[in-house]
Amino acid sequence: MELTRFLITILFELFLMVVILRVWLQAARADFYNPMSQFVVKITNPLVLPLRKLIPTVGVWDLASVVLALLVSFGKYVALSAALGYPFIWPDLALLGVLGAISQFLQLLFWIVIIRALLSWFSQGYNPMQAILIQLTEPFLAPIRRILPPIGGLDLSVLVLVIGIQALRILIGV
């Protein structure tokens, strides 16, 4: 049973991360021609493009991708319930799907911020991967920097954001 739970969880969460990245890349107006952006678009296009015919884009939000992320998150809990023999309680599964997608976004944000911080210590010049990480995380770090400027050359905004992310994940509880 644990193997089944693990495999279902990992498959759904990996794809969910890619779909969330698509939403996030578009909302952040990240470089579309970056290799990471191209990977995300190619992986998700088979499911996003048919949904786009039904669900429009509103501003920077690709609602078709948002709906796909929620469906994938919901699908994970449905598949887990079916595989593990839990009863289907639809309102609970729908709520778990929404909270699971939010939690997955927070987890992805956490790791991208950590990777960006680590890369900043070692990078030498322009790197396309670091550029995309900056485009994704700067909207979250810049407001913190306005309140808490660097102290002695040390940028504490990453620490504050990581603590905030973890607090939100604890509050969500998924």
C-alpha positions as CSV (number, residue, x, y, z in Angstrom):
1,M,0.0,0.0,0.0
2,E,2.8,2.4,0.8
3,L,4.4,1.8,-2.6
4,T,1.0,2.5,-4.3
5,R,0.6,5.7,-2.3
6,F,4.2,6.8,-3.1
7,L,3.9,6.1,-6.8
8,I,0.5,7.9,-7.2
9,T,1.7,10.8,-5.1
10,I,5.0,11.3,-7.0
11,L,3.5,11.0,-10.5
12,F,0.7,13.5,-9.8
13,E,2.9,15.9,-7.8
14,L,5.6,16.0,-10.5
15,F,3.1,16.8,-13.2
16,L,1.4,19.3,-10.9
17,M,4.7,21.1,-10.3
18,V,5.1,21.4,-14.1
19,V,1.6,22.8,-14.5
20,I,2.1,25.2,-11.6
21,L,5.3,26.3,-13.2
22,R,3.5,27.1,-16.4
23,V,1.0,29.3,-14.6
24,W,3.7,30.9,-12.6
25,L,6.0,31.5,-15.7
26,Q,3.1,33.2,-17.5
27,A,2.0,35.3,-14.5
28,A,5.6,36.4,-14.0
29,R,6.0,37.1,-17.7
30,A,9.2,35.1,-17.7
31,D,11.3,34.6,-20.8
32,F,9.3,32.3,-23.0
33,Y,12.4,31.2,-24.9
34,N,14.3,30.1,-21.9
35,P,15.0,26.3,-22.1
36,M,13.1,25.7,-18.8
37,S,10.1,27.6,-20.1
38,Q,10.2,25.6,-23.4
39,F,10.3,22.3,-21.4
40,V,7.3,23.3,-19.3
41,V,5.3,24.5,-22.3
42,K,6.0,21.3,-24.3
43,I,5.1,19.0,-21.4
44,T,1.8,20.8,-20.6
45,N,0.6,21.8,-24.1
46,P,-1.3,18.5,-24.9
47,L,-3.6,19.2,-21.9
48,V,-3.6,23.0,-21.8
49,L,-4.4,23.7,-25.4
50,P,-7.7,21.8,-25.5
51,L,-8.7,23.5,-22.2
52,R,-7.9,26.9,-23.7
53,K,-10.6,26.5,-26.3
54,L,-13.1,26.4,-23.4
55,I,-11.4,28.6,-20.8
56,P,-10.0,32.1,-21.7
57,T,-7.0,33.8,-20.4
58,V,-7.7,36.8,-18.1
59,G,-4.8,39.3,-17.9
60,V,-1.7,37.5,-17.0
61,W,-3.6,34.5,-15.7
62,D,-3.9,31.5,-18.0
63,L,-7.1,30.1,-16.5
64,A,-6.9,26.9,-18.5
65,S,-3.6,26.1,-16.8
66,V,-5.0,27.1,-13.4
67,V,-8.0,24.7,-14.0
68,L,-5.6,22.0,-15.1
69,A,-3.5,22.4,-11.9
70,L,-6.6,22.1,-9.8
71,L,-7.8,19.1,-11.8
72,V,-4.4,17.3,-11.4
73,S,-4.4,18.0,-7.7
74,F,-8.0,16.8,-7.3
75,G,-7.1,13.8,-9.5
76,K,-4.3,12.9,-7.1
77,Y,-6.7,12.6,-4.1
78,V,-9.3,10.7,-6.2
79,A,-6.6,8.2,-7.3
80,L,-5.3,7.9,-3.8
81,S,-8.9,7.3,-2.4
82,A,-9.6,4.7,-5.1
83,A,-6.3,2.9,-4.7
84,L,-6.3,2.9,-0.9
85,G,-10.0,2.1,-0.5
86,Y,-11.1,5.4,1.1
87,P,-14.6,6.6,0.5
88,F,-15.2,9.3,-2.0
89,I,-16.4,12.4,-0.2
90,W,-16.6,14.8,-3.1
91,P,-16.6,18.2,-1.1
92,D,-13.6,17.0,0.9
93,L,-11.8,15.8,-2.2
94,A,-12.4,19.1,-3.9
95,L,-11.1,21.1,-0.9
96,L,-8.1,18.8,-0.7
97,G,-7.5,19.4,-4.4
98,V,-7.4,23.2,-3.9
99,L,-5.4,23.1,-0.8
100,G,-3.0,20.5,-2.3
101,A,-2.4,22.8,-5.3
102,I,-1.7,25.7,-3.1
103,S,0.6,23.6,-0.9
104,Q,2.4,22.3,-4.0
105,F,2.9,25.9,-5.2
106,L,4.4,26.9,-1.8
107,Q,6.7,23.9,-1.8
108,L,7.8,24.8,-5.3
109,L,8.4,28.4,-4.3
110,F,10.4,27.3,-1.3
111,W,12.8,25.2,-3.3
112,I,13.1,27.7,-6.1
113,V,14.0,30.4,-3.5
114,I,16.5,28.1,-1.9
115,I,18.1,27.1,-5.2
116,R,18.3,30.8,-6.2
117,A,20.0,31.7,-2.9
118,L,22.5,28.9,-3.3
119,L,23.2,29.8,-7.0
120,S,23.8,33.4,-6.0
121,W,26.8,32.3,-4.0
122,F,28.4,30.4,-6.9
123,S,27.3,32.0,-10.1
124,Q,29.8,33.7,-12.4
125,G,28.0,35.8,-15.0
126,Y,24.8,35.2,-16.9
127,N,23.1,31.8,-16.6
128,P,19.7,31.2,-18.2
129,M,18.5,29.0,-15.3
130,Q,19.4,31.6,-12.8
131,A,17.7,34.3,-14.9
132,I,14.4,32.4,-14.9
133,L,14.7,31.8,-11.1
134,I,15.2,35.5,-10.6
135,Q,12.1,36.3,-12.8
136,L,10.0,33.8,-10.8
137,T,11.1,34.8,-7.2
138,E,11.7,38.6,-7.5
139,P,7.9,39.4,-7.2
140,F,8.0,37.7,-3.8
141,L,11.3,39.0,-2.6
142,A,11.1,42.6,-3.7
143,P,8.3,43.6,-1.3
144,I,10.2,42.1,1.6
145,R,13.4,44.0,0.6
146,R,11.4,47.3,0.7
147,I,10.5,46.6,4.3
148,L,13.7,44.9,5.4
149,P,16.7,46.3,3.4
150,P,20.0,44.4,3.3
151,I,21.8,44.6,6.6
152,G,25.6,44.8,6.3
153,G,25.4,43.5,2.8
154,L,23.3,40.4,3.9
155,D,19.9,40.0,2.2
156,L,17.5,38.6,4.8
157,S,14.5,38.7,2.4
158,V,15.1,35.0,1.4
159,L,15.1,34.0,5.1
160,V,11.9,35.9,5.8
161,L,10.2,34.4,2.7
162,V,11.2,30.9,3.5
163,I,9.8,31.3,7.1
164,G,6.6,32.7,5.7
165,I,6.3,29.9,3.2
166,Q,6.7,27.3,5.8
167,A,4.2,29.0,8.1
168,L,1.6,29.0,5.4
169,R,2.2,25.4,4.6
170,I,1.7,24.5,8.3
171,L,-1.5,26.6,8.3
172,I,-2.8,24.8,5.2
173,G,-1.9,21.4,6.7
174,V,-1.8,19.4,3.4
